[in-house]
Amino acid sequence: MQTFEAWRSNRNKDALQEEQVPTDILSTKDSQLLQEWLIWFLLEVCRELRQEGLGTIRKGSSVFTAEEEDSLGKKGVIGLDTPVKLLRAVFFYNGINFALRGGAEHRSLKWSQVTRCSQTTDGLSKVCYIYVEHGSKNHSGGLHDLRHPNKKVTRYANKEAGDRCHVKILDLYLSKLPAGFSREAFYYKPLSSTPSFGPWYSEQVIGHNTLATMMKVMTAEAGLPVRTNHALRATSATRLFQAGVPEHVIQGRTGHKTLQALRQYQEPSELQQMAACKVLDNGHGHTDYIDAKVKESGETTEQADELKVEVEQPSETGRQNPAPIVISDPSLQTAVL
């Protein structure tokens, strides 16, 4: 109320008579007129706050870096050797690989949504887990969703990932659950000790409050900036964008209904930012961009030489014009979560 009155008073000082806010606007019975002035009030206040710098810089702290992920393992927050660390590893990599939303989707997750199977690709059989979304914020199950299939995510085993392989983690977790566990839940309470054999978890399902604060507790223990559970979903989408994965593939994994909503996670990596600066510094910076893409994807120098790069010819003035870079190697468009 005081903010609105202050805005009305300041605005009327410089406004023409016909453009001034009525002094009794808040008590008017003309709801349409009141609505119009409240909209003007919100628009002008938001504009002033933006001019003062509020909201001009997006917080990037919600996304986990590779170093921070390493820190979770090195500091014993996640791992495969105790019930608690294994449970946290399951939670962490479920959030990233299945792109689950912060609270609701972890709480409603069930083993009946997750299937372990083998898929044959190029003549090779690969073990994987398939997650099928039953319902979410974007797919509530109403009539308007009848034409939209539920989100389906396949996560293949990756031996090179070692103890971070999501399939390996889920296999171990599944083997440590009690024989009578219900497939209508997913996260079970860990035992206080680590048995040499037998289950590591009870048949008691973990409560909503515990799941809601999982990442806050984990990051605090690791000495990292505090993250919410939603940071895992943000990390998933951002990593895929930075690796050059096509938007429709990312959208299929995150379940966003619109590309506009998905693109909020399209943040460039530091390597890409550095490469862009080098391109602007001189006319031959395109090779630095290739180097950045190669370093991010793990390609070798020999493989980098095979990339096709198109560069414009010098202009009539003799000045070199930086040109778009066309990377045709599809391997650089594949992200390993």
N, C-alpha and C positions, 0 to 999 in steps of 0.2 A: 504494500500500500504506500509506504513512504517513498520507495523507489519510483513508483508510478507518478506520484504527486511531484517529486523532484524533476522527473523527466517532463511532465506537463508544464511545470513552471518555466523551466529552461527553454523549452521549445516555443512557448508563447511569447517569450521576450523578443525573438527575432522573426516570428512568423507574421504574415499579413493577417488582418482581422478575420478574413474568411477561411484561413488555414489554421486558426488556433484551435486547440483542444478545449471543448466546453468545460467550464469549471465544475459542472455537476454531472459529468459524464459517468461517474461510477454509480450514481443513483438514478440514472435515466431508466425509463421503462422501454426504451427503444433498443431491444436486444441486438438488432442488426448493426445499429450505429455503434454500440458498445463494442461489439466484436471487431468492427473495422478499426477502431482506435487501439484496441488491445493488440491487434496484429501489427499495426504501425509501431506501437511501443516495443514489441518484441524484436521486430526487424531492426529498428534503430539502435536498441541496446546491444544486440548481437554485433552490429556493424561497429559500434564504438569499442566493444571488447576486442574484436578482431584487430582494429587499428592500434589498440594498446598492446597487442602481441599475444593475447590469450587465444589458445587454440591454433596458432600458426605452426607450431611444431608438434607433430604427432609423436607420441611416446613409442619408441621402438623396443622398450624393455620387455614387452610381452612375449617376444620370440626368443627361444633358446638358441644360443650359439653352439657351435661344435665344442668349443672349449668348456662351456658350462655343462654340456652333456657329459663330457669327460670327467668333470669335477664331481658330478653325482656318483660316478662309479669309484673314483679314486678316494673319495671321502667316506665310502662305505654306506652311502644312502640307498643305492640300488645295487643289486647283485644277485647271485644264484646260490649263495651258501647258507642263507638263513631264511626262515619263513617270512619275516618282515621285509627284508631286502628284495626277496623274490616277488612278493605281493606288490611292492612299490614299482619294481621293474615292469610287471604286467600292466599296472595302471599307466605308467609313463608311456610305454610303447603302444598300448591300446589307444591312448589319446592321440598320439602322433600318426600311427599307421591307419587307424580307422577314422581319424579326424572327428573325434567325438566332441560334443559341446561340453562346456564346463561342468555342470552339475547333473542335470536331468538325464542325459544320455548315459553317463557312467552309472547312475543310480538304477536306471531301468534296464541296463545291460543284462542279458541272460545267455547262458550257454546254448539255449535253443536257437539263438540267433547266429551262432558261430559253428561252422562245420569244418572239420579237418578232412582233407582229401588230397588226391594226386591229380595233377593236370599234365597232359602230354603236349609238349611244345617242341617243334622241330625234332621229333622222334625221341625226345628226352622226357622222362617222367619227373615232375617236380612236385614236392610236397608243399602244400599251402593251406592257409586258413581263409575261409570265405565268410565275411560278415555281411549280414543282411539287416538293414534298418527296419524296425517294425513301425516306428512312428517317431516324429520329431517336431521341432518348432516349424520347420518348413514343410513337413509332410504329416499333417495332423490326422489324416485319414478321412477327411470330409468328402463331399461329392465332387468338389473341385480338384481333388487329388486322384480321382479314378483313372485319369489318363496318364498320370505320372507314376512310373514304376518306383518302388522303394530303392533307396541307395544300396548298392552292392559293391563291396570292396574285397579284392583278392590280395592276399599278402603271401608272397612266395618265400621259401626258405633261402637264406643267403649265407653260405658257409664263411665267406670272407668277413662277415660282420661279427663272427665269433660269439661272445656272450651277449652281444647286442642283437642277435638275430631274433626277431619277433617270434618266428615259428619255434625256435629252440626254447625260448622263454615260456611260451604257452604250453609246449609239450611237457616241460618240467613241472609247471604249475598244475596242469591237469593230472599228472601222475602223483602229485602230493595231496590231492583232495581226498576226503574220506569216501569210502565206497558208496555210501548212501546219499551223497550230495544231490541237491535238487538242480535240475537244469533250468529252473525258472529263476535262478539268481546267478551271479558271476563271482563276486568278491566275497570271500569267506574269511572269518577271523583267524589270524595266525596263532599257533600255539606259542607259549612263552619260551619254550626251549626248542632245540633242533634235534628231533629224534634221529637215531642212526638208521632206522627203517620205519616204514609205515607212514601214515599221513602227517603232514605238517600243519594242517588246518582243521578246525572244528566244523561242525555242520551249522554253526551260527553265522548268519549273514552279517556283514559289516553294516553299521548304521549309516543313515544319510548324512549326519553331521560329520562323521569321520571322513567319508568320501568327499564331502564338500570342501574340506580343508587339506586334502592330501598334498597338493603342490605347495601350498603355503608352508606346511610343516617340512616338507622335503627340502625346499630351497633355503629355509631358515637353518636347517641342520647342516647344509652344505656351505653356508656362509655366502649364498648368492642373493641378488636382489629378489625380493618376494614376488612370486608369480601366483596367479590363480590357475585353476584347472583349464580355463579357456586358452591359456598360453600354449598348450599342446596342439590344439586345433590351429591356432595362428601359426605355430612353427611348421606344421604340416603344409599348409597352403603356401607360406612364404618360401620354404625350401624348394617346393615344386616349381614355383614361379622363377626363382633365381636359377634353377637348372634348365630353364627353357622348355619345360613340359607344356604341351598345348593346353589352352584354357579348358577345352571340353573334357580333357582327361582329368584335370584338377577338379573341375566342377562335378564330375562323376564321383570322385572320392570324397569331396566335402559335402555334397548334397545341396549346394546353394541353388536357389531357383533362378536367380538372375546373375549375369556376369558382372553387373554393376556392384552387387553386394560382394561378390568374390574378389573383385579387384582392389578392395580395401587392404588386402594382404600383399599386394604387388609392390614390395619394397626391394630396391636394388641392394645387392651386397656391397661390402666395402671394396672388394676387388673390382666390381663393375664401376663403382664411383671413381676409383683411382684411374681406371682405364679411360673413362670418359674425360677426366681432366687432362690426361696425356694426349688424347685426340685433339682437344682444344688448344693445347700448347703448340702443336706443330702439325704440319700436313701429312705426317707419316706415322701417326699414332695408332693406325688400325692394327698393326701387329701386336701392340700392347693389349688391345682388346681380345685378340685371339689368345694371347698368353694367359689372360685372366680366365677366359672360358676353359682353357685346357687345364689350368691349375685347379679350378673348381670341380671339373669332371674327372680328374685323375688320369687324363690321356697322356701318352708319352710324346716326346718330341717328334718321333717318326710319324706317329698318327696325326700330329698337328700339321705336318707338312702336306698331308693329303687333303686338308681342308681347302675348299674352293672359296677364294676371296676375290670379289670384284671391286676394282678401284677405278674411279673416273680418271680420264686423261687430263693433263694440265689444261687450264683454260687458255683462252687467247692471250691473256695478259701474262702467261707464263707462270701463274701462281697455281700451286697444287691445291685442289679442292678435296677435302675429306669426303669419302663416299660411304654409302651404306655397305655393311658387311653381310655377305650371304654365307652362312655356315650350312653346308649341305650334309655334313656327317650326322646321321640321326643319333649316334651314340652320345653326342653332346647335348641331346635333348631328353636324356633319361636321367631321372633323379633317383638316388638311393636314399630312402628315408632312414 
